[in-house]
Amino acid sequence: MSQILVLGIGGLDADLLRVYGPSLPNLRRLMLESPFLDLRSTIPPEPVPAWSSVYTGLNPANHGMLTRMDCLERVIPDAQNFQAEPFWEKAARAGKHVCVFNPLLARSEHTIKGLVVANAGSASHGANSSNDAFPPLLDEPLIPTASQLLSFCTGLRERTEQQVAVALERFTRESWDLFFVQLDALDHIQHFLWRYSDPSDPMYPGKNEHANSILNFYRLFDQIVGRFRAVLPAECVFAIVSSHGHERRCTYRLHINEWLREQNFLTPEGQPAGQQDSRQQGWRTYLSDLCSSLLPWSKGKAKINHSIDQQKSAARLVELANSSSSCGGISINRAMLEREGRNYELVREAILTGLEQLNIKDTPVVNWVRTREQCYQGKHLDLYPDIIFELRSDFGVGRGLFGPLAVADSTHRLVSGTHSSQGVFLIENWPEDLEVYEDFLTPSVMDVAPTLLRLLELPDSPLDGQALVYPRPVRQLI
């Protein structure tokens, strides 16, 4: 049986690892020795569904965690609804000695022998807990202004060092079968420093003092990897996982509700009487979008639906992630279709075809569009809208009406990085009696939990993912 140390790094991106690799000796070594690198995220590639799939081995339609999350919120309001069993609980129930620090989601009410869990900002709990306090990354969510960026980076670096010190001390204090710690500073840095580091960003300010901030945090995490590797027992498996990557945030918004209105699938309440009213409605839409993104009193409040007539609209936009995301969905009003004697599948197919053909300036703007059944199967599939799509990466989902179909994103200056589907899974020092599936396609976040359970010699089914390693066949001499 293997001992396993798993380091979760929120926002660690496979493509950036390739770019920064020469400056990252410890991660570079892992990249060379690991059979994997890229880890395909969930739809959408957001922290709550993606990390939940890492923890459970289930797709979002089975674990049901699709809660949207602000880029700096750490407390998940409905974490108590996390019902699927994560890999650390399965390991502890099987008699393994397990410690988990700072998971995004964890059930606090458990009495599993041998399991210690510590969330950010709270003491550890569980059997044999010594009440270690795991430092929070941030005291409160904030969107730093340009003048606050240096202190923001300094604060995240200091808190990360504190978190690592607590985790290292606890890791070396006892002998663990499974130890997991999640660190999220890299995710936050990329949200706010992307445009300062990416010369191709339209809001890149030119030569600036923050140009290497993202690289410097990758170097910080490379050093952290080296510190953990230095204290690893000889037979300990070392794994690094990120449930999603990072990329440049959209620079335009595509107002899907306006497209649905133009295609006669959506009916507003009170169509503007003239062109001037349409412009005014468009400006109200723009200002509402801007306020909902920036103003502190809009945080946590329900978003305005822009006076959509729910009874008369056959379809409307559903935001699967924040408004900067290229991933979105469309909900179809089945009750209305039944009243009017219209065929649900024909309406859905018409919307699918229309989105596939949607162009802006003669260029396709939709990467892919699918029915929800084509994406996932599961008992919570109805949490997804009828249609799911992904726009080109420079476009984010907008919900405005009566204005232009595509507009410049008004918040890119403040938040210039966003989550991508390119996560990371690195693993080294697995037992010699195990082999890796050589013909395996890019692993997904659902494959992490079954792989860890296989390394612990525990059952890994029934899960949506599958173990990426298997016992080496025994050769018999005849």
N, C-alpha and C positions, 0 to 999 in steps of 0.2 A: 504494500500500500504506500502511496506517495503522500508526502507533506506538500501543501500548496500555499504559496503566497500570491495573491492577486492584487494588483495595483490598478484601480480604476482612475482614469484621467479624463475628466469631462472635456470634450472639444478637441482632443488629440486627433489630428487629421492625417490620413495616410499620404495624401499628396504633399502636404507641407513637410512630413517626415522625409520624403524623398528629396525635397529641395534643401532642407536644413541638415540632412544626414551627415555631411562631412564635419559639421560643427558639434555633433552629438555622439561622442564615442561610445557611450553605454547603450544608447538606443540603437546606434548603428550596428553594434555587435548583435543585439537582439534581432534586428531586422535581417541580418545575414544568417543567423542560426535558426530562426523561426520558419516553419513551413508556410505560415500565413502572414499577411500584413493587413490587407483591406478587409473590413467587416461591414457588410451591407446593413444599413439601418432600417427602421420601420417606416411606414407611411402614416403620418408625416415623420420626418427625422427629428422629433422633438424629445426633450429629456424624459418626460413622464412615460410615454409609451415605449421609448427606446430602452431606457434603463430597466423598465418593468420586464421587457422581453429578455434582456440580459439576465436578470435575476431568476426568471421563471422558466425559460425555454419555450414560452408560449407566444403566439402572435397576438397583437392587440385585440383582435376579435374574440380571443379566448380569455385573456386576462382582464380585459375591459377597462384598462387605465388609459383614457384618451384625454385627460385633463390638460388644457392649455396652461402654459406657465410663462410668466414674464421673465425676461432674461436675467433678472437679478433676484427673483423671489426664490427663497430656499425652503420655506414652509409650504407644504402642499395641503390645502384645506381639506381635501377628501382622502388623505392618506389612510384614514381608518377603513376606507372601502377597499383597500388592497387585500383581496381575498386569496389570490393565488399564492401557493407556497413557494418561497424563494429557495435557491439552492442551499443556502446556509441552514435553513430550518430542516430541510431534508437530511443534510449531513449530520446535524446535531441529533435528530430523532434516531438516526442509525448508530448513535454512540460516539460520534466524532467530537473532538474538542475544537470548538469553533469560536473565533472572534471576528466581529464585523464592526468597522468604524465608518460612520458617515454615509450610509446608503441614502439615496434620494428618497426611497420609500422603505419603511420597516414597521412591522407591527410591534408595538411596545408591550402589549399585554400577552406575554408568553411565560411559561415556566418550564422551558425545555432544558433539561440537565445538560451542562456542558456548553451552553450557548451564551456568549457575552455580546451585547449590542450597545453601541454608543452613537447617538446622533449628535450632529453639530449643536453646540450650545447646551448640551445636557450631559449628565453623568452616565456612565455605562450601567446597564441593567442586565439581569439574568443570573443564572447560576454561577457561583464563584466570582461574581463581579467585585471589583475593587473600587468601583465608583470613579473611574478615570473620567475627567471632564474633557470632551473633545472641543477645541476652540472653534467658534463659528468663523466663517470666512469674512462675513460682513456683519456689522452690528445692525444695520438696517439697509434696505434696498436704496440705491440712488443711481441717478444718471449723471456721471461726472461731466462738468463743463471742461472746456479746453484748459482753463487755468487750474483745474483740479486733477488733471491726468497724472502728473508726477506723483502727487501724494496718494492718488488712487493706486497706482502701480506699487509704490512703496508699501502701502498698507496690505495689499494682497500678498506681496512677497513675504512680509513679516508674519502674517497669519498662516500662510502655507508652511513656513518654517516651524511655527508652533505646532501645527497639526502633525507634521512629519515627526517632530520630536516625540510627541505623545504616542504616535503609532509605533515608532521604532522601539521606544522603551517597553511598550506592552508586548511587542512581538518577541523581543529578546528575553523577556522576563519568564515566559513559560514556553512549553513545547506545544505547538498547535498543529492539528491535522489540517486546518483550513483557516487562513487569515486573509481578510479582505478589508482594504481601506480605499475610500473614494476621495479624490481631490479635484476641486472644480475651478481653481483660479484661472487656468488657461482658457476656459470657456468664456469667462467674464472679460479677460483682457482682449480677446479677439472681437468681442462685440463692439468695444469702444475704440480700439486702436487700429482697426483694419485699414481705414482710409489713410492713416499716417504711414503705413508700411507697404502699401500696394501702389506703385506708380501708375498702374493702369486704372485705378479708381478715379472717376471723374471729379471727385472732391479731394484728391491727393493735393496737399498744400505745398508740394515741393520739398526741398531739403528741410528737415525739421528734427527736433530733439527726440521725437518719439519713433523715428524710422525703424529702429531695431528693437522696439519694446516686445513685439511678439517673439522674435528670435531669442531675445534674452530670457523670456519665460520658457521657451522650449529648452534652452540651456539649463535653466533652473531645474526643470523636471528631469533632464538628463542626469544632473548631479544627484537628484533624489533617487533615481533608479540605481545609480552607482552606490549610494549609501545603503539601500536595501540589499543589493547584491552582496555587499561586503559582509553582511551578517547572516546570509543564507546558510542553513545546514547543507551538508554535501549532497544529500539526496532530495533536496527540496525543489519542486517544480516552481518556476517563476513565470507568471503570466501578467500581461498588461492589456487592458481592454478600455476602449472608449465606445460608447453606444452610438455616437454620431461625430461627424467632423465639423469643419467650419469653412466658410467661404465668404466672398463679398456679398453683402446684403443688396437687395434689389435697388435699382436706381429709378425704376418706373413702377407704376401700379396699373394693372389692367382691371378695369371696373366690370366684373363679370355680370353683376346685376343689370348694368346698362346694356350689355350685349344681349342678355336674356330679354330685356324689354324690347330691344330693336327686333328681336326674332319672334316677338309676340308670345313668349312663354311667361312673362312677368307683367303684372298690372299694378301700377302705382295707385295710391289713394289720392285722387285729385290731380289729374294730369294738368300741367301748366297750360294756361290759355294761349300764351304767345311766346315768341322767341325771348323777349326780355325776361319773362317769368322763368323760362328754362335756364337762362344764364344765372338768375338769382338762386334757383334751386341747386344748380351745379356748384355755385360758390358756397351755399349752405352745406352741401355734401362735403366739399373740400375742407371747410373750416371744422366741421364735425369730426372728420377723419383726423385732422391735425390735432384737435383738442383731445380726442380720445387717446392719442398716442403720447402726448406730451404733458398734459395737465395733471397734477397730482390728485385732484379731487375726482378725476374720472377713473382712477385705479379701482378695479374690482367691480365697477358698476356695469350693468347690462348695456350693450351697445345699441345705438339707435338703429332701427330697421329702415330708415329713410322712407317711411310711409308706404310700405308695400302692402297691397291689399291681399292678405293671406287667403281669403276665400276665393278670389278670382285669379290668383297666380298659379300657373301649372308648375313652376320651378323657381327656385331662388338659391342664392349663394349660401354655402355653409363654410365658415372659416375653420379649418382644421388646426391651424396654428395661428401665430400672431400675423398681423397684417403685412409684415415684410416677407412672409413665406411665399415661395413659389408653389406650394402645395395647397390645394383647396378641394372643395366638393360642391355638388349641387343636389339639393333635396327636391324630390318630385312629389307633388300634392296628389296622392292617389285618390283621396276622397273626392276632390274636384273632378278628376278624370272620370271616376265612376258616375258622378252625377251627370256629366255631359256625354257619357257613353263613348269616351275616347280610350284607346288601347294604351296601357302603361308602357309596354315594351316598345311600341312604335314611337311614342313620345321620347322615351329614353334614347332610342337609337338615333332619332333626329338630332337630339342635343349632342350625343357623342360625335356624330358625323360633322355637325356644325363646328364643334370645338376643334376637331382634327383639321378642318379647313380654314380656321381662323388665322388671318394674316394681319400684320401691322406693317405698313409700307412694303407690301409684297413679300414679307418674310414671315414664315410660320412662327407662331409665338407659343404654341403648346407642344411640350416635349412628348407627352403621352396622356391619354385619357382612357379610363376603363370603368366598367361596372364594379361595384364593391365586391361582388362575388368573384370577379377575376383577380382581385387583390388578396383576399383572405376568406377563410371559412371559420366559423366559430359561434359560440352561443351568444356573444355580444355583438354580432355583426350589425345589428340594427342601430348601434351607436354611430356607425358610419353612414354618410349620406348615400343616396342611390348611385351617384357618379363621383368618381375621384379623378383628379387630374394634377399634372405638374406642368407649370409654365416654364419657359426659358428662364435661366437663372437671373437675368437682369430684370425680370418682371416679378412683382409680388402681387398677391391677390388684393384687389380693391372692391368695395361694395357700394360705390357711389351710383347715383342716378342723374340723368339729364345733363351731365357734363361730358367732356371728351372721353372716349373709350380708354385711352392711355394718357397718363399724366406723369410728370416727374414726381418721384417720392420725396415728400417734404421733410422726412425725418432722417434721411441718410446721413446728414451732417453729424447728428448726435449718436446714432447707432448704425455703424457701417459694416458690421459683421453679422452673419446669421448661421444657423445650423445647416449642415449638409448631410448627405446620406453616406459619406465616406468615413466610417469609423475605423478602428484599429483593433486587431487581435494579434498579439505577439506571445509566443510561448517557447520556453527553452527548458532543457534538462528533464524532459519527460522520461519515464522508465524505459529501459532497453527492451523490455518484453512487449512494448506497444509500438505499433506502426501508425503512420499518418496516411489517410486516404489520399493517394497521389492524384487521382482524377476528380477530386472534389472541386466543385465550382466555388466562387467567392463565398466564404462563410457568411452567415447572417447572424444578427444579434441573438436569434433563437438557438443558435448552436453552442453558445458559450456555456450555459448551465449544464446541458447533457455531457459536454466534454469534461467539465470539472467533476461531475459525478462519476464519469467513467474513470477518471484518474484516481478517484477515491474508492474505486471498486464498488460503487453503489448503483442500484438500478436507475436508469435514466428515462424510463418510458411510463406512461404515454405522454410524449411532448411533441410540439410542432417542430422543434429543432432536432438535430441528431448529433451524436458524438463524432468528433473529427479524428479520433484515434480509435484503434481497435487492437485486440491482442494479436501478437505476432504468431502466425501458424507454427505449430510444432512439427518439425520435420522428423519423420521416422525412417530409420535405416532398415532396409529389407535385406 
